[in-house]
Amino acid sequence: VSMSQLRMINLSQNLIQIDEDLSEFPSLDSKLPSRLTGFVMNGITWVNTLKSFFEFIFSHVDSKLKLSLSDADENEQQWQELFELFGESEYGGFSELIWDNNPINENLFSLLEKSQNMIRLQVNGCFTSKMENEVNSLCSFVKNSPKLEGLVVRNGKSEEQHLGKNVVEVIKAAKEAPELLVLDVGNSRVGEVDEDEENT
């Protein structure tokens, strides 16, 4: 059966693990259908394979990449190596990214800034009110994304996962995004003050 017309694949809620006789997953020698640019990879347990997945995608999908990768389960070292990859990569093929409930890092937004055709970003449950550097990187991405149409940054599952007062900076950045049509920063708890701030 030919999959030459395939444009999107959903592999969510799976366990991805490397066999002992494999050095990488997916193999960089593997090929994708030429029209496949959409990947839904939510709730996956990545067993030391997340960085390899991104290396594969960056080398096989040149443009129009639509990736939903939320609630990823991976070890801390892999996250660190992945963010280092983001900091070194020149990849600029993203069109849409959903990154809910994952660790966040300034290198992610530096990477996304290189995708000048990016139209939508969703990063729910990724920030706390104390992540000023990461929020500044997000704002830089927003200001420097000429085709961005949608930005969604809502709170997460825990009490700590909200933008808080940093939502003001996100809104300021959004005002400089010429094509932005949708801005969702609901439940950011902008009016609340952390206990340690009350005591200062």
C-alpha positions as CSV (number, residue, x, y, z in Angstrom):
1,V,0.0,0.0,0.0
2,S,1.4,3.3,-1.0
3,M,1.4,6.2,1.5
4,S,2.6,8.8,-1.0
5,Q,-0.4,11.0,-0.2
6,L,0.1,10.8,3.6
7,R,0.2,14.3,5.1
8,M,-0.3,13.7,8.8
9,I,0.5,10.8,11.2
10,N,-0.7,10.4,14.9
11,L,1.6,8.2,17.1
12,S,0.3,9.6,20.5
13,Q,0.2,7.6,23.7
14,N,2.9,5.1,22.6
15,L,6.1,3.9,24.2
16,I,9.2,4.5,21.9
17,Q,12.2,2.5,22.9
18,I,15.5,1.6,21.1
19,D,16.2,-2.0,20.7
20,E,19.7,-3.1,21.8
21,D,20.8,-3.7,18.2
22,L,19.9,-0.2,17.2
23,S,22.1,2.9,17.8
24,E,19.4,5.5,17.0
25,F,15.7,5.9,16.5
26,P,14.5,6.7,13.9
27,S,17.4,5.8,11.6
28,L,18.6,8.8,9.7
29,D,18.6,6.5,6.6
30,S,14.8,6.1,6.9
31,K,12.6,8.0,4.5
32,L,9.2,9.7,4.8
33,P,6.4,10.2,2.3
34,S,7.2,13.4,0.5
35,R,4.0,15.2,1.6
36,L,4.1,14.1,5.2
37,T,4.7,17.3,7.3
38,G,2.2,16.8,10.2
39,F,3.1,14.8,13.3
40,V,0.9,14.3,16.4
41,M,3.1,12.8,19.1
42,N,1.3,13.6,22.4
43,G,1.7,11.7,25.6
44,I,4.6,9.5,24.4
45,T,7.1,7.8,26.7
46,W,10.4,8.5,24.9
47,V,13.1,6.2,26.2
48,N,16.3,8.1,25.4
49,T,14.9,8.8,21.9
50,L,13.5,12.3,21.9
51,K,16.7,14.0,20.6
52,S,17.1,11.4,17.9
53,F,13.5,12.1,16.8
54,F,14.2,15.8,16.4
55,E,17.4,15.1,14.5
56,F,15.4,12.9,12.1
57,I,12.7,15.5,11.6
58,F,15.1,18.3,11.0
59,S,16.9,16.3,8.3
60,H,13.7,15.0,6.6
61,V,11.1,17.8,6.8
62,D,12.4,20.9,5.1
63,S,9.4,23.1,5.6
64,K,5.7,23.4,6.7
65,L,6.4,21.2,9.8
66,K,3.3,20.9,12.0
67,L,4.3,19.2,15.2
68,S,2.1,18.5,18.2
69,L,4.4,17.1,21.0
70,S,2.7,17.6,24.4
71,D,3.0,15.8,27.7
72,A,6.3,14.2,26.7
73,D,7.8,11.7,29.1
74,E,11.6,11.8,28.9
75,N,14.6,11.9,31.3
76,E,16.3,15.1,32.4
77,Q,19.5,14.4,30.4
78,Q,17.6,13.9,27.2
79,W,15.8,17.2,27.7
80,Q,19.2,18.9,28.3
81,E,20.7,17.4,25.2
82,L,17.6,18.3,23.2
83,F,17.8,22.0,24.2
84,E,21.5,22.0,23.4
85,L,20.5,20.7,19.9
86,F,18.0,23.5,19.6
87,G,20.7,26.0,20.5
88,E,23.0,24.7,17.8
89,S,20.5,23.9,15.0
90,E,19.8,26.2,12.0
91,Y,16.5,24.5,11.3
92,G,13.8,26.9,10.1
93,G,11.0,24.7,8.8
94,F,8.4,25.0,11.5
95,S,4.9,26.1,10.6
96,E,3.0,25.1,13.8
97,L,4.2,23.8,17.2
98,I,2.1,22.6,20.2
99,W,4.4,22.0,23.2
100,D,2.0,21.7,26.1
101,N,3.2,20.6,29.6
102,N,6.8,20.2,28.6
103,P,10.0,21.7,30.0
104,I,10.8,25.0,28.4
105,N,14.1,26.6,27.6
106,E,15.3,29.8,25.9
107,N,16.9,27.8,23.1
108,L,13.5,26.6,22.0
109,F,12.4,30.1,21.1
110,S,15.8,31.0,19.6
111,L,15.2,28.0,17.3
112,L,11.7,29.0,16.4
113,E,12.8,32.5,15.5
114,K,14.5,30.9,12.5
115,S,11.2,29.7,11.2
116,Q,10.0,32.8,9.4
117,N,6.9,31.0,8.1
118,M,5.7,30.0,11.6
119,I,2.0,30.7,12.0
120,R,1.0,29.1,15.3
121,L,2.6,28.3,18.7
122,Q,0.9,26.8,21.7
123,V,2.8,26.4,25.0
124,N,0.3,25.7,27.7
125,G,1.5,24.7,31.1
126,C,5.1,25.5,30.4
127,F,5.8,28.6,32.4
128,T,5.8,29.8,36.0
129,S,5.6,33.4,37.1
130,K,9.4,33.3,37.9
131,M,10.6,32.4,34.4
132,E,11.4,35.9,33.3
133,N,14.3,34.9,31.0
134,E,12.2,32.3,29.2
135,V,9.3,34.7,28.9
136,N,11.6,37.3,27.4
137,S,12.8,34.7,24.8
138,L,9.1,34.0,24.0
139,C,8.5,37.7,23.5
140,S,11.5,38.0,21.2
141,F,10.1,35.1,19.1
142,V,6.7,36.8,18.9
143,K,8.1,40.2,17.9
144,N,10.4,38.6,15.2
145,S,7.8,36.2,13.7
146,P,6.3,38.2,10.8
147,K,3.6,35.5,9.9
148,L,2.6,34.4,13.4
149,E,-1.2,34.2,13.5
150,G,-1.9,32.4,16.7
151,L,-0.3,32.3,20.2
152,V,-1.7,30.3,23.1
153,V,0.0,30.4,26.5
154,R,-2.5,29.2,29.1
155,N,-1.8,27.9,32.6
156,G,-1.0,24.3,33.4
157,K,-2.1,21.4,35.7
158,S,-0.2,22.6,38.8
159,E,-0.6,25.8,40.9
160,E,2.8,27.0,39.8
161,Q,2.2,26.8,36.1
162,H,1.0,30.3,35.1
163,L,2.4,33.4,33.6
164,G,1.4,35.7,36.4
165,K,2.5,39.3,35.9
166,N,4.6,38.2,33.0
167,V,1.5,38.1,30.9
168,V,1.9,41.9,30.5
169,E,5.1,41.4,28.6
170,V,3.5,38.8,26.3
171,I,0.7,41.1,25.5
172,K,3.2,43.9,24.7
173,A,5.1,41.6,22.4
174,A,1.8,40.5,20.7
175,K,1.1,44.1,19.8
176,E,4.2,44.1,17.6
177,A,3.2,40.9,15.7
178,P,1.7,42.3,12.5
179,E,-0.3,39.2,11.5
180,L,-1.5,38.0,14.9
181,L,-5.2,37.0,14.9
182,V,-5.5,34.9,18.1
183,L,-3.9,35.6,21.5
184,D,-5.0,33.3,24.3
185,V,-3.4,33.9,27.7
186,G,-6.4,32.8,29.7
187,N,-6.1,31.8,33.4
188,S,-2.7,33.5,33.7
189,R,-3.5,34.7,37.2
190,V,-2.0,38.1,36.4
191,G,-3.5,39.7,39.5
192,E,-2.0,37.3,42.0
193,V,1.2,37.8,43.9
194,D,3.4,35.0,45.1
195,E,4.0,34.6,48.9
196,D,7.7,35.4,48.6
197,E,6.8,38.6,46.7
198,E,4.4,39.6,49.5
199,N,7.1,39.3,52.1
200,T,9.7,41.5,50.2
